[in-house]
Amino acid sequence: MNRAPNRVEYYLKEKCLLSDNVKHWEHYIAALRASNTVTINKKEYMVEKINLVHDPSTVVLKISVEPLKIYV
């Protein structure tokens, strides 16, 4: 069975900031939960919500992010 790789997509509101395939799925999810922040195009975002969506050919991890607010 030649299955398509799992995919991850990052969304800021309705805009997709990044979409890519993930090879080591379990490690990726564990690292994401541990840090709770991501850097996309040199900007930091806080992870708001993680959803798993099952397409017929793959699983998509849809992650909602918000700009990271730095309090001084």
FENGIWO-V476720 format. One line per field, one symbol per residue. phi: phi as a letter, one per 20 degrees, with the letter a starting at -180 (. if undefined). psi: psi as a letter, one per 40 degrees, with the letter a starting at -180 (. if undefined). burial: b if it has 16 or more other ideal C-beta (glycine too) atoms within 10 Angstrom, else e. A space follows every 10 residues. Layout:
phi: ???
psi: ???
burial: ???
This chain:
phi: .defffcccd cdldeeebcb eceegfffff ffffemccdc lmcecefebc cedeegdbdd eedeccgfed ed
psi: hgiiiiihhh hhbehhdhhi ihdgdddddd dddddeiihh fehhihhdih hhhhideihh hhhhiihhhh h.
burial: eeeeebbbbb bbeeeebeee ebeeeeeebe ebeeeeebee eeeebebeee eeeeeeeebb bbbbbeeeee ee
